[in-house]
């Protein structure tokens, strides 16, 4: 590693809303490892995803580009292989690039610039989850439903627990392998967990961190706000009105969610402890999420909208010796991560091979100010047409040809209780935002592109499901003939290489 090319660890979590973190003021949730990271890092108070859904958000995160630019519209849209990612850029300038965990890549390319992928994904890589804007009232079986809430609570084991423990173990071992290996390239490692994504179930050690009676209920109920058309569609898409949800079920779901947040924090601690133990304490550590979780606020669950609970994400960058600890209030987003990583790694974020929508966060990290703007797009289930969002200063503006505009003054109204778009007092602000949206997006063309993509993918998915199938899901390869002790290896050489710290040849003491 050189000073210009530090090791970089990105820990990504799934569906974590910042308002449920103590670093953003929550009084109950326990995340000691994240708090320690934040105390020596830079905390972004207004970080956003660019599309509040797993796959399109992660595609934007990796490419620095909005879904309208990449075609990553929804959870079954192919992530094209010819689009450079931050893994491509850093790998080309000398990094070893490693992925452990979930990225929800759709399509046959399951690496996208990563040299090594340590685990499979938890979600399918095919086109089976393609939405259909031509049939907006139909609910496919793969859409969210409310069983995650009605069945929430304690568990002994879950699919997600199996996955995340494998992710953390593989990433931890890769850190030690790097420290004791001969590859002197700096590493970029992404360890991506699926918690605290629903279903809301957690094991006893994490459930017992919280007294059940202390679990807070939503601040804003469904009856406290007007029902906008997109919210009404989401309630149908996710079957939120199919059966009543009791306060106790809501409390169970939030209790399990808080436990899952603490589980994620424990995995973060496991990895940062491994860095310290391996002598890699100067690694740049980035903690972030792919999108938020409404968790019952406004009577909504999950994501898929541009309300703060669904689209804000945690973002902490810790690089002691490079960036002084602090907090940034400006609005930034996940598309800003790619140019930031390129700059931190010693590359030129202004000389990229592909057009992007993000801007480097290094000015913010260095205390020199920076941009204050977020662009968002939602092009998936529950929409009837493209939904776009502009966030700047105190304002958030949401526009879709299918729905009335929304304008919120987040400085005065952080809960988004009052839509100002219909107010004569704010007509000029709305007109300016509408004109900007028209300049930035050709929404009619984007609508046609999304619908064309959906039709093609539904046909291809139906065809590929017939006859002999060839799944795209990633299959990790491990050559067991080169693991542990084999007769092709010298025992003394193997033990000396695998032990960390290394033992000196003469005295048997660890090397300094």
C-alpha positions in Angstrom: 0.0 0.0 0.0 1.2 3.5 -0.7 0.0 6.8 0.8 -1.8 7.6 -2.5 -3.5 4.2 -2.6 -4.9 3.3 0.8 -6.8 0.0 1.5 -10.5 0.6 1.3 -13.3 -1.3 3.1 -16.9 -0.6 2.2 -19.5 -2.1 4.6 -23.0 -1.9 3.0 -26.3 -2.7 4.7 -29.7 -3.1 3.3 -32.8 -1.0 4.1 -31.4 0.9 7.0 -33.0 4.3 7.6 -30.7 6.8 9.3 -33.4 8.0 11.7 -33.0 4.7 13.6 -29.3 5.2 14.3 -27.9 6.8 17.4 -25.4 8.8 15.3 -28.5 10.5 13.9 -30.2 10.9 17.3 -32.1 7.7 18.0 -32.1 7.3 21.8 -32.6 3.5 22.0 -30.9 1.7 19.2 -27.4 0.3 20.1 -24.6 0.5 17.5 -21.4 0.9 19.5 -19.1 0.0 16.6 -20.7 2.5 14.2 -20.6 5.2 16.8 -16.9 4.5 17.2 -16.4 4.7 13.5 -18.4 7.9 13.3 -16.4 9.5 16.1 -13.2 9.3 14.0 -14.9 9.8 10.6 -17.1 12.2 8.6 -20.9 11.7 9.0 -23.1 12.8 6.2 -26.4 13.9 7.7 -28.3 14.2 4.5 -27.2 11.3 2.3 -29.7 9.8 -0.2 -30.0 6.8 -2.5 -30.8 7.7 -6.1 -33.5 5.1 -6.5 -35.3 3.7 -3.4 -35.1 0.0 -4.4 -32.3 -2.5 -4.0 -30.9 -3.3 -7.5 -31.3 0.2 -9.1 -29.8 1.8 -6.0 -26.8 -0.5 -6.1 -26.3 0.0 -9.8 -26.2 3.8 -9.2 -23.8 3.3 -6.3 -21.4 1.2 -8.4 -21.6 3.3 -11.6 -22.0 6.8 -10.3 -24.9 7.1 -12.8 -28.7 7.4 -12.6 -30.9 4.5 -13.7 -32.0 6.5 -16.8 -28.4 6.5 -17.9 -27.6 2.8 -17.2 -31.0 1.1 -17.8 -31.0 -0.2 -14.3 -34.6 0.6 -13.8 -35.8 -2.0 -11.3 -35.0 -5.2 -9.4 -34.8 -7.3 -12.6 -33.1 -4.9 -15.0 -29.9 -6.1 -16.4 -26.7 -4.4 -15.2 -24.8 -4.1 -18.5 -21.2 -5.3 -18.6 -19.9 -2.4 -20.6 -20.7 0.2 -17.9 -17.6 0.9 -15.8 -17.9 0.6 -12.0 -15.7 1.8 -9.2 -14.3 -1.7 -9.1 -13.2 -1.4 -12.7 -11.6 2.0 -12.1 -9.7 1.0 -9.0 -8.7 -2.4 -10.4 -7.2 -0.7 -13.4 -5.0 1.6 -11.2 -3.6 -1.3 -9.2 -6.2 -2.4 -6.7 -7.2 -5.9 -5.7 -11.0 -5.8 -5.8 -13.1 -8.1 -3.6 -16.8 -8.5 -3.1 -18.4 -10.5 -0.3 -22.2 -10.5 -0.1 -25.3 -9.0 -1.7 -25.1 -6.7 -4.7 -28.2 -7.9 -6.6 -26.6 -7.9 -10.0 -29.1 -8.8 -12.7 -27.8 -10.5 -15.8 -25.0 -12.9 -16.7 -22.2 -10.7 -15.5 -21.9 -11.3 -11.7 -18.6 -9.6 -11.2 -18.7 -6.0 -12.7 -15.1 -5.3 -12.1 -14.5 -7.4 -8.9 -11.5 -9.7 -9.3 -12.8 -12.0 -6.5 -16.4 -12.7 -5.3 -16.4 -14.7 -2.1 -20.1 -15.6 -1.8 -23.2 -16.0 -4.0 -26.0 -13.5 -3.8 -29.1 -13.8 -1.7 -31.4 -12.6 -4.6 -32.0 -14.0 -8.1 -30.0 -12.7 -11.0 -32.7 -13.3 -13.7 -35.5 -11.2 -15.1 -38.3 -12.9 -13.0 -39.0 -9.8 -10.9 -39.8 -7.5 -13.9 -42.7 -5.1 -13.1 -45.4 -4.4 -15.7 -46.6 -0.9 -16.0 -49.3 -2.0 -18.5 -51.0 -3.9 -15.6 -50.7 -1.7 -12.6 -53.5 -3.3 -10.6 -52.1 -6.8 -10.7 -50.0 -8.0 -7.8 -47.4 -10.6 -8.7 -46.5 -13.1 -6.0 -43.0 -11.8 -5.7 -44.1 -8.3 -4.5 -43.7 -7.4 -0.9 -46.6 -8.3 1.4 -47.3 -7.6 5.0 -46.3 -11.0 6.4 -42.9 -9.4 7.3 -44.8 -7.3 9.8 -47.6 -9.6 10.9 -45.2 -12.5 11.5 -42.4 -10.3 13.0 -40.6 -11.3 16.1 -38.1 -13.7 17.6 -36.5 -16.5 15.6 -33.8 -19.1 16.1 -32.5 -18.9 12.5 -33.4 -17.3 9.2 -32.2 -17.4 5.6 -30.8 -13.9 6.0 -28.9 -14.8 9.1 -27.3 -17.7 7.2 -26.3 -15.3 4.4 -24.9 -12.5 6.5 -22.8 -14.7 8.8 -21.3 -16.2 5.7 -20.6 -12.7 4.3 -19.0 -11.5 7.4 -16.9 -14.7 7.8 -15.7 -14.6 4.2 -14.8 -10.9 4.4 -13.0 -11.3 7.8 -10.9 -14.2 6.4 -10.1 -12.2 3.3 -8.7 -9.4 5.5 -6.4 -11.8 7.3 -5.5 -13.5 4.0 -4.5 -10.1 2.6 -2.4 -9.4 5.7 -0.5 -12.7 5.5 -0.4 -13.1 1.7 2.2 -12.0 -0.8 -0.1 -9.7 -2.9 1.1 -6.2 -2.1 -1.6 -4.4 -4.0 -3.9 -2.3 -2.0 -7.4 -3.8 -1.7 -10.9 -2.5 -2.3 -13.3 -4.8 -0.4 -17.1 -4.5 -0.3 -18.8 -6.5 2.4 -22.5 -6.2 1.8 -25.1 -7.5 4.3 -28.8 -8.1 3.7 -29.9 -7.1 7.2 -31.9 -5.2 8.4 -34.0 -5.8 5.3 -37.4 -7.4 6.1 -38.7 -10.0 7.0 -38.4 -8.6 10.5 -37.1 -11.5 12.6 -34.0 -11.6 14.8 -32.4 -14.0 17.3 -32.6 -13.8 21.0 -29.2 -12.1 21.8 -30.2 -9.1 19.6 -33.8 -9.1 20.6 -32.9 -9.0 24.3 -30.8 -5.8 23.8 -34.1 -3.9 23.9 -37.0 -3.9 26.5 -40.1 -4.5 24.4 -42.1 -1.8 26.2 -39.4 0.7 25.2 -39.9 0.2 21.5 -41.2 3.4 20.0 -44.2 3.4 17.6 -44.3 5.5 14.4 -44.3 9.3 14.9 -46.7 9.9 11.9 -49.6 7.6 11.4 -51.5 6.9 8.1 -54.3 9.1 9.3 -52.0 12.1 10.0 -51.2 12.8 6.3 -53.1 13.0 3.0 -52.9 9.9 0.8 -51.1 10.8 -2.4 -51.6 8.6 -5.5 -48.2 6.9 -5.3 -48.7 6.0 -1.7 -52.1 4.6 -2.5 -50.5 2.4 -5.2 -47.8 1.3 -2.9 -50.4 0.3 -0.3 -52.0 -1.9 -3.0 -48.7 -3.3 -4.4 -47.5 -4.3 -0.9 -51.0 -5.4 0.3 -50.8 -3.0 3.2 -54.6 -2.7 3.3 -55.3 -6.4 3.0 -55.5 -6.9 6.7 -55.3 -4.7 9.8 -51.9 -4.4 11.6 -52.1 -4.0 15.3 -49.8 -1.8 17.5 -48.3 -4.9 18.9 -47.4 -6.2 15.5 -45.9 -2.8 14.6 -43.9 -2.9 17.9 -42.7 -6.5 17.2 -41.5 -5.4 13.7 -39.7 -2.4 15.0 -38.2 -4.4 17.9 -36.8 -7.0 15.5 -35.6 -4.3 13.1 -33.6 -2.6 15.9 -32.1 -6.0 16.8 -31.2 -6.5 13.2 -29.5 -3.1 13.1 -27.4 -4.2 16.2 -26.6 -7.4 14.3 -25.3 -5.3 11.4 -23.2 -3.3 13.9 -21.7 -6.4 15.3 -20.6 -7.5 11.8 -19.1 -4.0 11.2 -17.2 -4.4 14.5 -16.0 -7.9 13.5 -14.5 -6.4 10.3 -12.9 -3.3 11.8 -11.5 -5.4 14.6 -9.9 -7.7 12.0 -8.4 -4.7 10.3 -6.8 -3.6 13.6 -5.6 -7.1 14.4 -4.1 -7.5 11.0 -2.1 -4.2 11.2 -4.4 -2.5 8.7 -5.8 0.1 10.9 -5.1 2.9 8.4 -7.7 1.4 6.0 -10.3 3.8 4.7 -13.7 2.5 6.0 -17.0 3.5 4.4 -20.3 2.5 6.0 -23.4 3.1 4.0 -26.9 1.7 3.1 -28.6 1.1 -0.2 -32.0 2.8 0.7 -34.1 3.3 3.8 -37.1 1.7 5.5 -40.4 3.4 6.4 -41.0 1.0 9.3 -44.6 2.0 9.8 -44.2 5.8 9.4 -47.1 7.3 7.5 -48.6 3.8 7.6 -46.0 2.7 5.1 -43.4 -0.1 5.1 -40.4 -0.9 3.1 -39.2 1.7 0.5 -40.1 2.6 -3.1 -40.9 6.2 -2.5 -39.1 9.5 -2.0 -40.2 10.1 1.5 -37.2 10.6 3.8 -37.6 7.3 5.5 -37.4 5.4 2.2 -34.7 7.3 0.4 -32.2 8.7 3.0 -29.3 6.4 3.8 -26.5 6.3 6.3 -23.1 7.4 5.0 -19.9 7.5 7.2 -16.3 7.8 5.9 -13.5 7.1 8.3 -9.9 7.8 7.2 -7.9 9.0 10.2 -4.9 10.9 9.1 -6.5 11.9 5.9 -9.8 13.5 6.9 -10.6 15.1 10.2 -13.8 14.0 12.0 -16.8 16.0 11.4 -20.4 16.2 10.1 -21.7 17.4 6.7 -25.2 18.8 6.4 -25.2 19.2 2.6 -27.3 16.8 0.5 -25.3 14.1 -1.3 -26.0 10.7 -2.7 -24.7 7.3 -3.6 -23.8 8.3 -7.2 -21.1 10.5 -5.5 -19.3 7.4 -4.2 -17.6 6.4 -7.4 -15.7 9.7 -8.1 -14.9 9.8 -4.3 -13.3 6.4 -4.4 -11.4 7.2 -7.5 -10.0 10.4 -6.0 -9.1 8.8 -2.7 -7.3 6.0 -4.6 -5.2 8.5 -6.4 -7.1 8.6 -9.7 -8.6 11.6 -11.5 -12.4 11.8 -11.0 -12.6 14.3 -13.9 -11.1 11.9 -16.4 -13.5 8.9 -16.3 -14.2 6.7 -19.3 -18.0 7.0 -18.9 -20.4 9.9 -18.1 -21.6 9.9 -14.6 -24.1 11.9 -12.5 -22.1 12.0 -9.2 -19.5 14.4 -7.9 -16.6 13.6 -5.5 -17.2 14.0 -1.8 -13.5 14.7 -1.1 -14.1 18.5 -0.8 -16.7 17.7 1.9 -14.4 15.2 3.5 -11.5 17.7 3.5 -13.7 20.5 5.1 -13.7 22.6 1.9 -17.4 22.5 1.3 -18.9 20.9 -1.8 -22.1 20.3 -3.7 -25.6 20.3 -2.1 -27.8 18.4 -4.6 -29.4 15.0 -5.1 -31.1 13.7 -8.2 -33.5 10.7 -7.8 -35.5 8.4 -10.1 -38.0 5.7 -9.3 -39.0 3.5 -12.3 -40.2 0.3 -10.7 -43.3 -1.4 -9.2 -46.0 1.0 -7.9 -45.2 3.6 -10.5 -47.4 4.4 -13.6 -44.7 6.7 -15.2 -41.2 7.9 -14.2 -41.0 9.6 -10.8 -38.1 12.0 -10.4 -36.8 13.9 -7.4 -34.7 17.0 -6.9 -33.2 17.7 -3.4 -31.4 20.9 -2.8 -31.0 23.2 0.2 -34.2 23.1 2.2 -36.3 21.8 -0.6 -37.4 18.4 -2.0 -39.4 18.3 -5.2 -41.0 15.1 -6.6 -42.6 15.0 -10.0 -44.3 12.5 -12.2 -46.7 13.0 -15.2 -49.0 10.5 -13.5 -49.3 12.2 -10.2 -49.6 15.7 -8.6 -46.3 17.4 -7.8 -44.9 17.3 -4.2 -42.8 20.0 -2.6 -41.6 19.8 0.9 -39.6 22.4 3.0 -37.5 19.9 4.9 -36.0 22.7 7.0 -39.4 23.6 8.5 -41.2 20.3 7.9 -38.8 17.4 8.4 -41.7 14.9 8.6 -43.1 16.0 5.2 -46.5 16.6 6.6 -47.4 19.5 4.3 -47.1 19.3 0.5 -46.6 22.9 -0.6 -46.9 22.2 -4.3 -50.5 23.5 -4.4 -49.7 26.6 -2.5 -49.9 29.9 -4.3 -47.1 31.2 -2.1 -44.7 28.6 -3.5 -45.9 28.6 -7.1 -42.6 30.2 -8.3 -40.6 27.5 -6.6 -42.7 24.8 -8.1 -42.4 26.3 -11.6 -38.6 26.6 -11.3 -38.3 23.0 -10.2 -40.7 21.8 -13.0 -38.6 23.7 -15.5 -35.4 22.1 -14.2 -36.9 18.7 -14.2 -37.9 19.2 -17.9 -34.3 20.3 -18.7 -32.7 17.3 -16.9 -35.1 14.5 -18.0 -36.9 13.7 -21.2 -39.6 11.9 -19.2 -41.7 10.8 -22.2 -38.7 9.1 -23.8 -37.7 7.6 -20.4 -41.2 6.2 -20.0 -41.0 4.6 -23.5 -37.6 3.1 -22.6 -38.8 1.6 -19.3 -41.9 0.1 -20.9 -39.9 -1.3 -23.8 -37.4 -2.8 -21.4 -40.1 -4.4 -19.4 -41.7 -6.0 -22.4 -38.4 -7.4 -23.7 -37.4 -8.8 -20.3 -40.8 -10.5 -19.7 -40.5 -12.3 -23.0 -36.9 -13.3 -22.5 -37.7 -14.5 -18.9 -40.6 -16.6 -20.1 -38.5 -18.1 -22.9 -35.5 -18.9 -20.6 -37.8 -20.6 -18.1 -38.8 -23.1 -20.8 -36.8 -26.3 -21.4 -33.3 -26.6 -19.9 -32.4 -23.5 -17.8 -29.0 -22.0 -17.3 -29.2 -19.8 -14.2 -27.0 -16.6 -14.0 -26.8 -16.8 -10.2 -23.2 -16.5 -9.0 -21.5 -19.8 -8.1 -18.4 -19.2 -5.9 -15.5 -21.4 -6.8 -13.1 -22.7 -4.2 -10.3 -25.0 -5.1 -10.2 -27.2 -2.0 -7.0 -28.9 -3.3 -5.1 -25.7 -2.4 -6.7 -25.1 1.0 -5.4 -26.0 4.4 -2.8 -28.9 4.3 -2.2 -31.0 1.1 0.7 -33.2 0.1 1.6 -30.8 -2.7 2.6 -28.3 0.0 5.5 -28.1 2.3 4.1 -28.3 5.9 6.7 -25.9 7.4 6.3 -23.4 4.6 2.5 -23.5 4.8 2.4 -23.1 8.6 4.9 -20.2 8.4 2.9 -18.5 5.6 -0.5 -19.0 7.2 0.3 -17.9 10.7 -0.1 -14.2 11.4 2.0 -12.5 12.6 4.7 -14.5 10.9 7.1 -16.4 13.1 10.8 -15.7 12.6 12.9 -18.5 11.2 15.3 -18.5 14.2 13.7 -17.8 17.5 10.1 -18.8 17.0 8.9 -15.3 18.1 6.5 -13.3 15.9 8.2 -10.9 13.5 7.7 -7.2 14.3 
